[in-house]
Amino acid sequence: MRKMTAAHRTLPFGINVRVTDLSSNRSVIVRINDRGPFKRGRIIDLSLAAAQKLGIVQKGSATVKLELLTQGDSARRPDVELSYGDSRAR
């Protein structure tokens, strides 16, 4: 809850992902450490710490872009970019 982590249905545990809120263009890097979300239409569940950094706690969800990062890489060098126009982060 207090760490920069997230849950995703299929991404491998331990991978780093840059999550960008498309409405504010703010981004955070999180590590996948859990499975989920299980609510239809959502692609990622963020920890409270990550949601606070993005400024989406009050909204509860946001349209986001995910970028898979090279293991241990915090630079903006995605291996794969996944864009979801309708997807929500919680």
Residue, then its C-alpha position, 0 to 999 in steps of 0.5 A: m500500500r505504501k510502496m510503488t507497486a501495482a497488480h496486473r493480470t498477466l505481466p510477470f512479477g517484478i517487472n517495472v512499468r511506467v504508468t502515465d495518467l493521460s489527462s494530466n501527463r503525470s507518470v510513476i514507475v511501479r513494480i508488478n507484485d500482485r494479480g488483478p484487477f478483477k473489475r471489468g474494464r480495468i487493466i491495472d490496480l495501483s497501490l495507494a502510494a502510486a495513486q497519490k503520486l499520480g493525483i488520482v486518489q480522489k477520482g478513483s480511476a483514470t485513463v492511463k498508458l502503460e510502458l514496460l521498462t527494462q528490468g531495473d531501468s527507470a529511464r524512458r526506454p520502454d520495451v513495449e508500449l501498451s495504450y488503452g484508450d478506455s482503460r482505467a487505473r484504480 
